[in-house]
Amino acid sequence: MAYAVVISLKQTLELFLDSARSRIQITSSELQPIYEDLCYLKSFFDKMNSLEDSNSVDELEKDIKDVLHNTRDLIESHLSDLVHSAGDGSSTSGFSRQLVEVKVELGPFIDMLKAKENELTGNQQLPTDVAADVPVSVPSRIDHEIVGLEDEVAMLRQRLLDPDSGRRVIYVVGMAGIGKTTLAKEVCKDTYIVDQFNMRLVVTIGEECLLKELLLRINSEVLKGSEVKKEETVHELGNRLKAFLSRSTYLVVLDDLWDMGTWDQLEPYFPDEGNGSRIVFTTRMTNVDRVVNRKYIFQKRLLNDQESWELFSKMAFYDKCPSELEEIGKTIARNMGGLPLALVEIGKHISKLQTTVDCWMEDAQNINSLIWKTAIPQVVNAELPHHLKACLFYLGLLHPNYDIPTSQLIKLWVAEGFIEPEADQCLEQIAEEYLEELVSRGLVIVHERSYTGRIKTCRMIHKLVRDICVTQARQQKLFHIVNKGTTQKNQRRLSIQSDVLLGVMAVSRVRSLVFMCAEHQDPLLVFEGVRCLKVLHALPIRFREFPNEVLKLVRLRYLAITFEGELPSSISRLLNLEVLIIFSRHAICSPVFLPLEIWKLQKLRHLHCMGFDLPVPSTEYGDDLYLMNLLTLSGVSFRTCGDGVLARIPKLTKLGIRFDPALHGVEISCSAALFSDLHQFESFKCAVTNPSRAAFSLEGFPSGLRKLTLGRCGFLWDEHSTIISQLPNLQVLKLRWNAFCGPRWELRDDEYHSLKFLVLEDLNIEELIAEPNNFPVLQQLLIRRCYYLQQIPPDMIDILTLKVIEVDDCSISLVKSAKRIQEEQVDRRNDDLQVRIRSSSDSKNPHPLDSMNFF
């Protein structure tokens, strides 16, 4: 993706144009002209993204991408030379000449792009934020086929005919091509619906639609025969619509919703006359449940194997399928993953083939290439902004059979340079917004959210979406998946997804190596020739010792690696490291200190060092050693918290530690002095490695603490839980693996004023005695593998804020008490409270990226 290269290269130049931030000086007069060209390129692609002629833009991207790659190679290679030569400037004159050549090479492209911009825009200046008057949506291609919809029509009809007389809004949610529009139109034709609603209407909204344009089209449909004047204001059009609808029992389907704010604008013009009128939105936005009660969400499902075959065969044959083709045909249908659009499009293509086994077998074996002859890629990429394309495609680089931990995904996006900085937001916040936007477009599905609504794990919504992204990424040389020990030339990113040994190969242009393969020992890795590597994720590879070749990769921003032994002091050469994840099984058993030189990595933002500790800087290094940018620190032992170490990490927000009473003593206090310098401290996790009773004191936690996770600590309920309840801002409390011991937790006068999320997991508790006033704002209660706990306090249902009670793998009596609460909330018509009962068979495997376990 040319756009992704522009963003990444632009960030690199911004760093070196800022002399205060850069340790390596390059004359700004040499870089400034190239930087200005990059700024224009970003502006160009942003503007062109709004135009319909996207094919022209794609071709332009291909033309300029090689020049941009060569420019980045030149600059990064020179920076590496400077580091390895201790910055003696020996190659500066040659580099300057090469920069002039780059500028000369870029010149014709810039002129061509400006001419193309004038051509595409009709010599009109586009505003920075382009708003289209014409709605954009992908038309339904399967309106004439309703295979598999019969049960869903009945269920949606039941929702619409609910006896509630108030006006209600229903959201039909599902990915692109799943048949939402077809379902909505079919329901509108249902006999019962026709009898109930004397006015029925389907209007397409689309991704970018002005309110006035939408009101004009709705009015044109409902006021047939009456003149609708374009010069009327939004208010006049809205009132005209309202007056008409006030005289009707109406069902209005607003198809293809992209923005929840659309209903906020339309709502004043859809009257509630108490006659049971309904509005139905169809939307790809799988995150709609964040703002809409689940009662009003209808999740459109994929087709099962039998329904898939029925729809496919209807499209592929004019008559009955020949018996010799049925097995092949069913295989093709199954490979579409139940997506109606794919079944229809592939069925249409197959219908044009000769009905011979050889023809069908050939297409069955080349189904991925066949998809590109259909409208499916267009649906996936419909109006996808440039800043999201690389992020979406990158998801295809990761292992497809696991949920992806968002924390790791975002670190990789940032390290790859995909995220455009903004003045008032950190890169991780912007990356989270990008991910939410992909979710809202129905391309990524959320599997788990945190108590605050942030995405914890996700995955691509459908196998076909991933296949399309992988193919496009390979074609555009964004990344290449290695599963047979071979690579393609000039690939920038490699994802190793098999246990083959990566031997000698032409990888000089590689910028990222991400290992998604099964764990194995010391492969033959060749780091020679990849001096400009920026991302190395090699946690599945167990090195016998830290590989010295990695220390030559001075451009590394992200390093995740498993090895035995100690981290060498020469790690300080990797001055660009922003993420460092190191794992040593040997060190976990006997923790060792990181080298003092770790304090020289001033750009570090995230440090996860399982089995290691931060050393106290000695006086010989001076008193100015601070990790000023470090936000998260996890995996260290309790001794890292002593001797003023944390005071040297002033921006730390999250801390995860291990505690071993045998090493650290039986009673260590989390005193106020320990955290006094951490003004932004929000999250603390502690796991005891050798369980003991009351391993350390809970006194002295900072008042700003919002999240507390404890494991194997052996605290007593009566003595210690009251201390936690006194934390005024605590919103999340997770008690795991005998964090507290004893058969009875009775909350007398304890009141968790701010607690919203409570997890009780693997505890030996038998009785929980609590009242609603103990948890006045609790939203979620999760109980997992508490085998002795007999019941959930029945009064918990009276907590007005409670939204979820989840019980996983608990006693029969506890499950029965959860079911009683579920039945009572149904009787009360309390649809805001969900009761979920699960078993271990529902659990999912962690993603290979997620090495943090407890942390």
Secondary structure, DSSP 4 states (H G I P E B T S, - for coil): -HHHHHHHHHHHHHHHH-TTT-SS---HHHHHHHHHHHHHHHHHHHHHTTSS-HHHHHHHHHHHHHHHHHHHHHHHHHHHHHHHTTT--TTHHHHHHHHHHHHHHHHHHHHHHHHHHHHHHTT-PPPSS---SS---PPPS-TT--TT-HHHHHHHHHHHT-S--S-EEEEEE--TTSSHHHHHHHHHT-HHHHHH-SEEEEEE--SS--HHHHHHHHHHHHTTTS---TTS-HHHHHHHHHHHHTTS-EEEEEEEE--THHHHHHGGGS---SS--EEEEEE--TTGGGTS-GGGEEEPPPP-HHHHHHHHHHHH-SSPPPHHHHHHHHHHHHTTTT-HHHHHHHHHHHHTS-S-HHHHHHHHHTHHHHHTTSSHHHHHTTT--HHHHHHHHHHTTS-TTSPEEHHHHHHHHHHHT-SPPBTTB-HHHHHHHHHHHHHHTTSEEEEEE-TTS-EEEEEES-HHHHHHHHHHHHHTTS-EEESSS---TT-SEEEE-SS----S---TT--EEEE-S--EE------TT-TT--EEEEEEEEESS--GGGGG-TT-SEEEEEESS---GGGGG-TT-SEEEEE-HHHHHS-EEPPGGGGG-TT--EEEEETEEPPPPPGGG-S----TT--EEEEEEGGGGSTTTGGG-TT--EEEEEE-HHHH-S--B--HHHHTT-TT--EEEEEESS--TT-SB-TT--TT--EEEEES--EEHHHHHHHHHT-TT--EEEEESSSEESSEEE-SS---TT--EEEEES----EEE--GGGSTT--EEEEES-TT-----GGGGG-TT--EEEEES--HHHHHHHHHHHHHHHHTT-TT-EEEEE-GGG--PPPTT---TT-
